[in-house]
């Protein structure tokens, strides 16, 4: 492996690490929203918590796509 490949792989690994970190944020928020929904008592409060959970789920799916893309670039040798 030459120096250019090492640099590209390092950049791809850093990108993958950033994407995984970004994925953990909506998952943590999703868990919190679900926990809050379990503590709510009125239908409106439960609905609000579920709406938040749905939004965080969508955000997690988007971040997971970033993880997939970063992993694909890493597998391809780090090229962008």
LODREN-198375 format. One record per residue: x, y, z of N, C-alpha, C, CB in turn; residue number from 1; residue in three letters. Coordinates in Angstrom, 3 decimals. Glycine has a CB too. Layout:
{site {X; Y; Z}; {X; Y; Z}; {X; Y; Z}; {X; Y; Z}; NUM; "ALA"}
...
***
This chain:
{site {0.850; -1.174; 0.000}; {0.000; 0.000; 0.000}; {0.897; 1.238; 0.000}; {-0.968; -0.003; 1.226}; 1; "UNK"}
{site {0.661; 2.155; -0.918}; {1.478; 3.362; -0.969}; {0.905; 4.442; -0.042}; {1.568; 3.889; -2.417}; 2; "UNK"}
{site {1.625; 5.540; 0.088}; {1.232; 6.612; 1.013}; {-0.121; 7.207; 0.640}; {2.293; 7.714; 1.031}; 3; "UNK"}
{site {-0.420; 7.363; -0.646}; {-1.698; 7.929; -1.085}; {-2.845; 7.030; -0.656}; {-1.715; 8.124; -2.615}; 4; "UNK"}
{site {-2.708; 5.720; -0.824}; {-3.761; 4.788; -0.413}; {-3.984; 4.848; 1.092}; {-3.405; 3.356; -0.836}; 5; "UNK"}
{site {-2.915; 4.930; 1.857}; {-3.017; 5.006; 3.302}; {-3.781; 6.268; 3.707}; {-1.618; 4.986; 3.944}; 6; "UNK"}
{site {-3.460; 7.377; 3.083}; {-4.136; 8.634; 3.383}; {-5.609; 8.557; 3.035}; {-3.482; 9.784; 2.632}; 7; "UNK"}
{site {-5.934; 7.991; 1.885}; {-7.320; 7.868; 1.472}; {-8.063; 6.926; 2.406}; {-7.411; 7.374; 0.025}; 8; "UNK"}
{site {-7.455; 5.816; 2.799}; {-8.097; 4.891; 3.723}; {-8.327; 5.547; 5.073}; {-7.255; 3.630; 3.887}; 9; "UNK"}
{site {-7.324; 6.330; 5.537}; {-7.483; 7.035; 6.804}; {-8.652; 8.015; 6.738}; {-6.191; 7.774; 7.171}; 10; "UNK"}
{site {-8.760; 8.723; 5.632}; {-9.857; 9.676; 5.461}; {-11.193; 8.942; 5.425}; {-9.663; 10.505; 4.172}; 11; "UNK"}
{site {-11.235; 7.807; 4.752}; {-12.474; 7.032; 4.680}; {-12.839; 6.479; 6.055}; {-12.337; 5.882; 3.661}; 12; "UNK"}
{site {-11.844; 6.034; 6.812}; {-12.102; 5.548; 8.171}; {-12.616; 6.670; 9.063}; {-10.828; 4.938; 8.776}; 13; "UNK"}
{site {-12.047; 7.849; 8.921}; {-12.508; 8.989; 9.711}; {-13.947; 9.345; 9.342}; {-11.584; 10.205; 9.498}; 14; "UNK"}
{site {-14.248; 9.303; 8.055}; {-15.609; 9.585; 7.601}; {-16.585; 8.546; 8.153}; {-15.671; 9.610; 6.060}; 15; "UNK"}
{site {-16.185; 7.278; 8.141}; {-17.028; 6.225; 8.688}; {-17.245; 6.426; 10.184}; {-16.407; 4.851; 8.422}; 16; "UNK"}
{site {-16.196; 6.767; 10.899}; {-16.309; 7.025; 12.327}; {-17.272; 8.180; 12.602}; {-14.934; 7.329; 12.921}; 17; "UNK"}
{site {-17.155; 9.257; 11.820}; {-18.064; 10.403; 11.972}; {-19.510; 10.012; 11.691}; {-17.645; 11.543; 11.039}; 18; "UNK"}
{site {-19.719; 9.194; 10.662}; {-21.071; 8.770; 10.306}; {-21.682; 7.889; 11.397}; {-21.057; 8.020; 8.970}; 19; "UNK"}
{site {-20.883; 7.012; 11.976}; {-21.376; 6.152; 13.052}; {-21.722; 7.007; 14.269}; {-20.325; 5.069; 13.425}; 20; "UNK"}
{site {-20.875; 7.968; 14.579}; {-21.163; 8.870; 15.694}; {-22.470; 9.627; 15.442}; {-19.997; 9.865; 15.904}; 21; "UNK"}
{site {-22.638; 10.130; 14.231}; {-23.858; 10.864; 13.891}; {-25.089; 9.965; 13.992}; {-23.750; 11.451; 12.477}; 22; "UNK"}
{site {-24.949; 8.699; 13.683}; {-26.060; 7.753; 13.783}; {-26.468; 7.559; 15.236}; {-25.682; 6.405; 13.154}; 23; "UNK"}
{site {-25.520; 7.579; 16.154}; {-25.860; 7.347; 17.557}; {-26.730; 8.459; 18.125}; {-24.598; 7.214; 18.385}; 24; "UNK"}
{site {-26.621; 9.657; 17.599}; {-27.390; 10.781; 18.129}; {-28.901; 10.609; 17.941}; {-26.941; 12.063; 17.467}; 25; "UNK"}
{site {-29.401; 10.335; 16.734}; {-30.846; 10.148; 16.618}; {-31.326; 8.877; 17.321}; {-31.243; 10.103; 15.153}; 26; "UNK"}
{site {-30.475; 7.864; 17.416}; {-30.893; 6.650; 18.132}; {-31.071; 6.932; 19.620}; {-29.866; 5.521; 17.928}; 27; "UNK"}
{site {-30.185; 7.737; 20.192}; {-30.327; 8.124; 21.591}; {-31.587; 8.963; 21.777}; {-29.084; 8.902; 22.069}; 28; "UNK"}
{site {-31.829; 9.898; 20.869}; {-33.031; 10.722; 20.943}; {-34.293; 9.880; 20.764}; {-32.983; 11.827; 19.887}; 29; "UNK"}
{site {-34.225; 8.890; 19.900}; {-35.358; 7.980; 19.697}; {-35.664; 7.213; 20.973}; {-35.069; 7.000; 18.548}; 30; "UNK"}
{site {-34.640; 6.673; 21.603}; {-34.828; 5.954; 22.861}; {-35.458; 6.862; 23.905}; {-33.491; 5.401; 23.374}; 31; "UNK"}
{site {-34.981; 8.101; 24.002}; {-35.544; 9.054; 24.954}; {-37.018; 9.315; 24.648}; {-34.753; 10.373; 24.928}; 32; "UNK"}
{site {-37.349; 9.518; 23.383}; {-38.746; 9.795; 23.010}; {-39.655; 8.620; 23.350}; {-38.848; 10.114; 21.510}; 33; "UNK"}
{site {-39.186; 7.413; 23.119}; {-39.982; 6.227; 23.445}; {-40.152; 6.109; 24.957}; {-39.320; 4.947; 22.875}; 34; "UNK"}
{site {-39.076; 6.352; 25.697}; {-39.170; 6.319; 27.162}; {-40.152; 7.378; 27.666}; {-37.778; 6.538; 27.800}; 35; "UNK"}
{site {-40.117; 8.566; 27.071}; {-41.041; 9.622; 27.471}; {-42.479; 9.253; 27.129}; {-40.663; 10.940; 26.799}; 36; "UNK"}
{site {-42.679; 8.606; 25.998}; {-44.033; 8.182; 25.623}; {-44.594; 7.219; 26.660}; {-44.031; 7.522; 24.230}; 37; "UNK"}
{site {-43.730; 6.365; 27.193}; {-44.175; 5.393; 28.199}; {-44.589; 6.080; 29.500}; {-43.065; 4.375; 28.480}; 38; "UNK"}
{site {-44.070; 7.277; 29.750}; {-44.398; 8.004; 30.978}; {-45.606; 8.928; 30.828}; {-43.205; 8.810; 31.421}; 39; "UNK"}
{site {-46.038; 9.152; 29.606}; {-47.145; 10.082; 29.349}; {-48.469; 9.425; 29.686}; {-47.142; 10.550; 27.879}; 40; "UNK"}
{site {-49.459; 10.280; 29.982}; {-50.761; 9.745; 30.368}; {-51.895; 10.157; 29.448}; {-51.082; 10.173; 31.751}; 41; "UNK"}
{site {-51.794; 11.322; 28.812}; {-52.883; 11.742; 27.946}; {-52.587; 11.332; 26.505}; {-53.101; 13.267; 28.045}; 42; "UNK"}
{site {-53.627; 11.118; 25.734}; {-53.410; 10.764; 24.323}; {-52.587; 11.810; 23.569}; {-54.747; 10.580; 23.629}; 43; "UNK"}
{site {-52.802; 13.106; 23.855}; {-52.030; 14.149; 23.168}; {-50.549; 14.082; 23.526}; {-52.582; 15.532; 23.515}; 44; "UNK"}
{site {-50.234; 13.836; 24.790}; {-48.840; 13.713; 25.207}; {-48.181; 12.503; 24.559}; {-48.745; 13.612; 26.731}; 45; "UNK"}
{site {-48.902; 11.413; 24.502}; {-48.380; 10.192; 23.874}; {-48.161; 10.430; 22.386}; {-49.349; 8.999; 24.094}; 46; "UNK"}
{site {-49.124; 11.096; 21.743}; {-49.001; 11.391; 20.315}; {-47.793; 12.271; 20.042}; {-50.270; 12.069; 19.797}; 47; "UNK"}
{site {-47.585; 13.280; 20.862}; {-46.419; 14.154; 20.694}; {-45.117; 13.365; 20.811}; {-46.443; 15.285; 21.735}; 48; "UNK"}
{site {-45.034; 12.506; 21.820}; {-43.825; 11.702; 22.010}; {-43.615; 10.753; 20.836}; {-43.907; 10.909; 23.323}; 49; "UNK"}
{site {-44.692; 10.183; 20.328}; {-44.573; 9.278; 19.182}; {-44.175; 10.027; 17.913}; {-45.890; 8.535; 18.955}; 50; "UNK"}
{site {-44.672; 11.246; 17.748}; {-44.263; 12.061; 16.594}; {-42.767; 12.364; 16.659}; {-45.073; 13.382; 16.541}; 51; "UNK"}
{site {-42.278; 12.667; 17.851}; {-40.841; 12.895; 18.023}; {-40.067; 11.626; 17.696}; {-40.527; 13.359; 19.463}; 52; "UNK"}
{site {-40.554; 10.492; 18.192}; {-39.891; 9.214; 17.924}; {-39.851; 8.927; 16.423}; {-40.611; 8.068; 18.665}; 53; "UNK"}
{site {-40.941; 9.198; 15.732}; {-40.982; 8.968; 14.284}; {-39.960; 9.849; 13.572}; {-42.396; 9.241; 13.732}; 54; "UNK"}
{site {-39.864; 11.116; 13.964}; {-38.896; 12.027; 13.344}; {-37.462; 11.548; 13.594}; {-39.081; 13.462; 13.887}; 55; "UNK"}
{site {-37.181; 11.089; 14.801}; {-35.840; 10.601; 15.114}; {-35.529; 9.312; 14.358}; {-35.697; 10.373; 16.618}; 56; "UNK"}
{site {-36.531; 8.497; 14.156}; {-36.353; 7.271; 13.365}; {-35.953; 7.626; 11.935}; {-37.653; 6.418; 13.368}; 57; "UNK"}
{site {-36.616; 8.600; 11.374}; {-36.283; 9.045; 10.012}; {-34.868; 9.605; 9.955}; {-37.288; 10.107; 9.527}; 58; "UNK"}
{site {-34.491; 10.355; 10.986}; {-33.139; 10.910; 11.036}; {-32.108; 9.784; 11.155}; {-33.001; 11.897; 12.220}; 59; "UNK"}
{site {-32.421; 8.755; 11.929}; {-31.511; 7.610; 12.071}; {-31.344; 6.886; 10.746}; {-32.029; 6.634; 13.142}; 60; "UNK"}
{site {-32.425; 6.728; 10.007}; {-32.351; 6.071; 8.696}; {-31.451; 6.881; 7.759}; {-33.773; 5.906; 8.079}; 61; "UNK"}
{site {-31.562; 8.196; 7.779}; {-30.719; 9.041; 6.935}; {-29.248; 8.912; 7.342}; {-31.173; 10.514; 7.023}; 62; "UNK"}
{site {-28.990; 8.887; 8.639}; {-27.612; 8.744; 9.110}; {-27.060; 7.361; 8.779}; {-27.536; 8.992; 10.620}; 63; "UNK"}
{site {-27.903; 6.347; 8.831}; {-27.466; 5.007; 8.468}; {-27.037; 4.961; 7.008}; {-28.579; 3.990; 8.728}; 64; "UNK"}
{site {-27.698; 5.717; 6.173}; {-27.295; 5.782; 4.760}; {-25.898; 6.385; 4.642}; {-28.313; 6.616; 3.935}; 65; "UNK"}
{site {-25.585; 7.379; 5.474}; {-24.225; 7.940; 5.490}; {-23.212; 6.882; 5.898}; {-24.142; 9.145; 6.447}; 66; "UNK"}
{site {-23.566; 6.045; 6.868}; {-22.671; 4.964; 7.294}; {-22.436; 4.009; 6.130}; {-23.260; 4.202; 8.514}; 67; "UNK"}
{site {-23.499; 3.637; 5.446}; {-23.373; 2.723; 4.304}; {-22.478; 3.308; 3.221}; {-24.752; 2.404; 3.722}; 68; "UNK"}
{site {-22.684; 4.589; 2.915}; {-21.877; 5.236; 1.880}; {-20.409; 5.297; 2.281}; {-22.400; 6.643; 1.599}; 69; "UNK"}
{site {-20.148; 5.634; 3.534}; {-18.767; 5.709; 4.004}; {-18.117; 4.327; 3.978}; {-18.712; 6.300; 5.424}; 70; "UNK"}
{site {-18.857; 3.304; 4.365}; {-18.314; 1.941; 4.338}; {-18.030; 1.508; 2.903}; {-19.291; 0.952; 5.010}; 71; "UNK"}
{site {-18.905; 1.879; 1.981}; {-18.691; 1.532; 0.573}; {-17.437; 2.205; 0.037}; {-19.908; 1.933; -0.274}; 72; "UNK"}
{site {-17.232; 3.482; 0.412}; {-16.023; 4.180; -0.023}; {-14.777; 3.524; 0.572}; {-16.086; 5.665; 0.377}; 73; "UNK"}
{site {-14.864; 3.122; 1.804}; {-13.730; 2.450; 2.447}; {-13.426; 1.145; 1.747}; {-14.014; 2.197; 3.934}; 74; "UNK"}
{site {-14.462; 0.399; 1.429}; {-14.282; -0.873; 0.729}; {-13.684; -0.649; -0.666}; {-15.630; -1.618; 0.619}; 75; "UNK"}
{site {-14.028; 0.471; -1.271}; {-13.521; 0.790; -2.614}; {-12.117; 1.396; -2.567}; {-14.475; 1.755; -3.320}; 76; "UNK"}
{site {-11.543; 1.447; -1.393}; {-10.179; 1.953; -1.285}; {-10.103; 3.406; -0.859}; {-9.480; 1.790; -2.587}; 77; "UNK"}
{site {-11.211; 3.926; -0.348}; {-11.190; 5.285; 0.176}; {-11.404; 6.366; -0.843}; {-9.926; 5.526; 0.842}; 78; "UNK"}
{site {-11.627; 5.997; -2.104}; {-11.842; 7.045; -3.107}; {-13.218; 7.667; -2.938}; {-11.686; 6.478; -4.530}; 79; "UNK"}
{site {-13.316; 8.922; -3.279}; {-14.603; 9.649; -3.120}; {-15.316; 9.757; -4.440}; {-14.380; 11.060; -2.536}; 80; "UNK"}
***
